Amino acid sequence: MLAGVSVANQPVDLVGELDQEFTERVTELLERIEERLAESAAADTDFVTEAAQHTISAGGKRFRPLLVVLAALLSEEVDEDALIRAALVMELTHVASLYHDDVMDEAQLRRGAPSANHRWDNTVAILVGDFLFSRASSIVATLGTDYVTLQAGTFARLVQGQIAETRGPAEGEDLLAHYLRVLADKTGSLIAASAIFGGMVAGASPEVLGALAAYGEEIGVVFQLSDDIIDIASDSSGKTPGTDLRAGVPTLPILLARRSTEPSDARLLALLDADLSADDDLSEALGLMREHPAMTEARAEIHRRAEVARGHLAPLPEGPAKQALAALCDGVISRSS
């Protein structure tokens, strides 16, 4: 088991039969990345430093740095300093986007702590997000123009995904197709870039980089879809069940349930269109969703996509890094089981 590596605050058993030396190397690199994260968020004033380190210090899954590390370790010899800088770029970009997301979502909590917009205000949160983006840009410039180009393109997709989510689907557009496209842009793109960054540090061939890009985007969407299941099914994930349901977020199980034309689903569909601010109404909606075939269908889709992600790994060189990337497919499936 990789110490310090978690998915939804639960350790992911990435090792299995992998050798201990590889496990220790991954853990040591992640610890060094964690130390550098706080340093990278330091500013010229104590206030900006505190605000910029606020979300970082609250912890997190560090899924993107993990992918950078595993992809980079496809090579037996790798520039560890470049690897760490690549991981910092990805995580700082991700954290910066969270500051902006919380403003748009009017969030009060982030990773169990008061969100920056709630602790201070929206203006501070937006500007601190911009500050962290600038830090990521400064670091990526030290890696080379290919990295800069990839980060810029990824950021453009991330922003467009957020805009698409904010505006909602066009008239007549399939709601599920729109949702999956938003996830690919908002989540999949940055996770794919993380895998590609690691491969670039490793000096991977174009074929391997293409495989890592496809794998990263697919596993990124799967990771988010598993959160959709957790929001409804789990009472022990550390997240209050029904948070997305209450907020009216169109997650995978909800969108699948809305396709039902069964008369027996009339009450559920009415609740999905209702104000679920009352605990009793939310509890009833959760109970009906947990028993609905849409949950089984959603889990099957997650499993299918995880296997697609695993299939993209075929061109990668054999070794513990490839095995760990494959094990992540099982990890994201187990989150939603």
PAMAR-652342 format. One line per 3 residues: number of its first residue (from 1); their letters; for each residue x, y, z of C-alpha. Coordinates in steps of 0.5 Angstrom, whole numbers, padded with zeros to 4 digits. Layout:
N
NUM) A) X/Y/Z; ...
***
This chain:
337
1) MLA) 0000/0000/0000; 0003/0007/-0002; 0003/0011/0005
4) GVS) 0000/0018/0004; -0004/0016/-0003; -0011/0016/-0002
7) VAN) -0017/0016/-0006; -0023/0019/-0003; -0019/0019/0004
10) QPV) -0018/0012/0003; -0012/0008/0002; -0011/0005/-0005
13) DLV) -0008/-0001/-0005; -0003/0000/-0011; 0002/-0005/-0010
16) GEL) -0001/-0012/-0010; 0005/-0016/-0012; 0010/-0010/-0014
19) DQE) 0017/-0009/-0011; 0018/-0005/-0004; 0023/-0001/-0007
22) FTE) 0018/0002/-0012; 0013/0003/-0007; 0018/0007/-0003
25) RVT) 0021/0011/-0009; 0014/0013/-0010; 0012/0015/-0003
28) ELL) 0018/0019/-0002; 0017/0023/-0009; 0010/0025/-0007
31) ERI) 0013/0027/0000; 0018/0031/-0003; 0012/0034/-0008
34) EER) 0008/0036/-0002; 0013/0040/0001; 0015/0044/-0005
37) LAE) 0007/0045/-0006; 0007/0050/0000; 0013/0053/-0002
40) SAA) 0011/0054/-0009; 0005/0058/-0006; 0009/0063/-0002
43) ADT) 0008/0070/-0003; 0011/0077/-0001; 0006/0078/0004
46) DFV) 0003/0074/0010; -0004/0075/0008; -0003/0072/0001
49) TEA) 0001/0066/0003; -0004/0064/0008; -0010/0065/0003
52) AQH) -0006/0061/-0002; -0004/0055/0002; -0011/0055/0005
55) TIS) -0013/0049/0001; -0007/0046/0000; -0006/0045/0007
58) AGG) -0013/0042/0008; -0010/0036/0004; -0013/0032/-0002
61) KRF) -0012/0026/-0006; -0006/0029/-0010; -0009/0024/-0016
64) RPL) -0005/0029/-0021; 0002/0029/-0018; 0001/0021/-0017
67) LVV) 0000/0020/-0024; 0006/0025/-0026; 0010/0020/-0022
70) LAA) 0008/0014/-0024; 0008/0016/-0031; 0015/0019/-0030
73) LLS) 0017/0012/-0027; 0016/0008/-0034; 0023/0010/-0035
76) EEV) 0028/0007/-0030; 0032/0013/-0030; 0029/0020/-0029
79) DED) 0030/0027/-0028; 0027/0027/-0021; 0027/0035/-0020
82) ALI) 0024/0036/-0027; 0019/0030/-0025; 0017/0034/-0018
85) RAA) 0016/0041/-0022; 0012/0038/-0027; 0007/0035/-0021
88) LVM) 0007/0042/-0018; 0005/0045/-0024; -0001/0040/-0025
91) ELT) -0003/0041/-0017; -0002/0048/-0017; -0007/0049/-0023
94) HVA) -0012/0044/-0020; -0012/0048/-0014; -0012/0054/-0017
97) SLY) -0019/0052/-0021; -0022/0050/-0014; -0021/0057/-0012
100) HDD) -0025/0059/-0018; -0030/0053/-0017; -0032/0055/-0010
103) VMD) -0034/0062/-0012; -0038/0060/-0018; -0041/0054/-0013
106) EAQ) -0042/0059/-0007; -0039/0053/-0003; -0038/0054/0004
109) LRR) -0033/0048/0005; -0027/0045/0001; -0024/0039/0004
112) GAP) -0027/0039/0011; -0025/0046/0012; -0028/0053/0010
115) SAN) -0027/0055/0003; -0023/0061/0002; -0029/0065/-0001
118) HRW) -0033/0063/0005; -0027/0065/0010; -0025/0071/0006
121) DNT) -0029/0073/0000; -0030/0072/-0007; -0025/0077/-0009
124) VAI) -0020/0074/-0005; -0021/0067/-0007; -0021/0069/-0015
127) LVG) -0015/0073/-0014; -0011/0068/-0010; -0013/0063/-0015
130) DFL) -0010/0067/-0021; -0004/0068/-0016; -0003/0060/-0016
133) FSR) -0004/0060/-0024; 0001/0065/-0024; 0006/0060/-0020
136) ASS) 0004/0054/-0024; 0006/0058/-0030; 0013/0060/-0027
139) IVA) 0014/0053/-0026; 0012/0050/-0033; 0017/0055/-0036
142) TLG) 0023/0052/-0033; 0021/0045/-0036; 0020/0048/-0043
145) TDY) 0016/0050/-0049; 0013/0044/-0050; 0010/0043/-0043
148) VTL) 0008/0051/-0043; 0004/0049/-0050; 0001/0043/-0046
151) QAG) -0001/0047/-0040; -0004/0053/-0044; -0008/0048/-0048
154) TFA) -0011/0044/-0042; -0013/0050/-0038; -0017/0053/-0044
157) RLV) -0020/0046/-0044; -0022/0047/-0037; -0024/0054/-0037
160) QGQ) -0029/0052/-0043; -0031/0046/-0039; -0033/0050/-0034
163) IAE) -0037/0055/-0038; -0041/0049/-0041; -0043/0047/-0035
166) TRG) -0045/0054/-0033; -0049/0055/-0039; -0052/0048/-0039
169) PAE) -0054/0044/-0045; -0056/0047/-0051; -0064/0046/-0053
172) GED) -0065/0039/-0056; -0058/0037/-0054; -0057/0030/-0050
175) LLA) -0056/0032/-0043; -0052/0026/-0041; -0047/0027/-0047
178) HYL) -0047/0034/-0045; -0045/0032/-0038; -0040/0027/-0040
181) RVL) -0037/0033/-0045; -0036/0037/-0039; -0033/0032/-0035
184) ADK) -0028/0031/-0040; -0026/0038/-0041; -0026/0040/-0033
187) TGS) -0023/0034/-0030; -0021/0029/-0035; -0016/0034/-0039
190) LIA) -0012/0036/-0033; -0011/0029/-0031; -0009/0027/-0038
193) ASA) -0004/0032/-0038; -0001/0030/-0031; 0000/0023/-0035
196) IFG) 0003/0026/-0041; 0007/0031/-0037; 0010/0025/-0033
199) GMV) 0011/0021/-0040; 0015/0027/-0042; 0019/0027/-0036
202) AGA) 0021/0020/-0038; 0023/0022/-0045; 0017/0017/-0047
205) SPE) 0016/0016/-0055; 0010/0019/-0058; 0006/0012/-0058
208) VLG) 0007/0012/-0051; 0005/0019/-0050; -0001/0018/-0054
211) ALA) -0003/0012/-0050; -0002/0016/-0043; -0006/0022/-0046
214) AYG) -0012/0017/-0047; -0011/0013/-0041; -0011/0020/-0037
217) EEI) -0017/0023/-0040; -0021/0016/-0039; -0019/0015/-0032
220) GVV) -0020/0022/-0030; -0028/0022/-0032; -0028/0015/-0029
223) FQL) -0026/0018/-0022; -0031/0024/-0023; -0037/0019/-0024
226) SDD) -0035/0015/-0018; -0036/0021/-0014; -0043/0021/-0017
229) IID) -0044/0014/-0014; -0041/0016/-0007; -0046/0022/-0007
232) IAS) -0052/0018/-0007; -0049/0011/-0004; -0044/0012/0001
235) DSS) -0045/0014/0009; -0038/0014/0010; -0034/0017/0005
238) GKT) -0033/0024/0009; -0038/0027/0005; -0045/0029/0007
241) PGT) -0049/0024/0002; -0054/0028/-0002; -0050/0034/-0003
244) DLR) -0050/0034/-0011; -0057/0031/-0010; -0059/0037/-0006
247) AGV) -0056/0042/-0010; -0059/0040/-0017; -0052/0037/-0020
250) PTL) -0054/0033/-0026; -0050/0027/-0024; -0049/0020/-0028
253) PIL) -0054/0016/-0024; -0059/0022/-0023; -0059/0023/-0031
256) LAR) -0060/0016/-0032; -0066/0016/-0027; -0069/0022/-0031
259) RST) -0070/0017/-0037; -0075/0013/-0034; -0082/0013/-0036
262) EPS) -0084/0008/-0031; -0090/0010/-0027; -0087/0007/-0021
265) DAR) -0082/0013/-0021; -0086/0018/-0021; -0085/0020/-0014
268) LLA) -0077/0020/-0015; -0078/0024/-0021; -0082/0029/-0017
271) LLD) -0077/0030/-0012; -0071/0031/-0017; -0075/0037/-0019
274) ADL) -0077/0039/-0012; -0073/0043/-0007; -0069/0038/-0003
277) SAD) -0067/0043/0003; -0071/0039/0008; -0068/0033/0011
280) DDL) -0074/0029/0010; -0075/0030/0003; -0067/0029/0001
283) SEA) -0067/0023/0005; -0073/0020/0001; -0070/0022/-0005
286) LGL) -0063/0018/-0003; -0067/0012/-0001; -0071/0012/-0008
289) MRE) -0064/0013/-0012; -0061/0008/-0008; -0066/0002/-0010
292) HPA) -0066/0005/-0017; -0064/0001/-0023; -0060/0007/-0025
295) MTE) -0055/0006/-0020; -0053/-0001/-0022; -0053/0002/-0029
298) ARA) -0048/0008/-0027; -0044/0003/-0024; -0043/-0002/-0030
301) EIH) -0041/0005/-0034; -0036/0006/-0029; -0033/-0001/-0030
304) RRA) -0034/-0001/-0037; -0030/0006/-0038; -0025/0003/-0033
307) EVA) -0023/-0003/-0037; -0023/0002/-0043; -0017/0006/-0039
310) RGH) -0014/0000/-0038; -0014/-0002/-0045; -0010/0004/-0047
313) LAP) -0004/0002/-0043; -0002/-0003/-0048; 0003/0000/-0051
316) LPE) 0007/0002/-0044; 0013/-0001/-0043; 0012/-0007/-0038
319) GPA) 0014/-0006/-0030; 0012/-0004/-0024; 0010/0003/-0026
322) KQA) 0005/0000/-0031; 0002/-0005/-0026; 0001/0001/-0022
325) LAA) -0003/0005/-0027; -0007/-0001/-0028; -0009/-0002/-0021
328) LCD) -0011/0005/-0021; -0017/0003/-0025; -0019/-0002/-0020
331) GVI) -0018/0003/-0015; -0023/0008/-0018; -0028/0002/-0019
334) SRS) -0028/0000/-0012; -0029/0007/-0010; -0036/0006/-0012
337) S) -0038/-0001/-0011
***
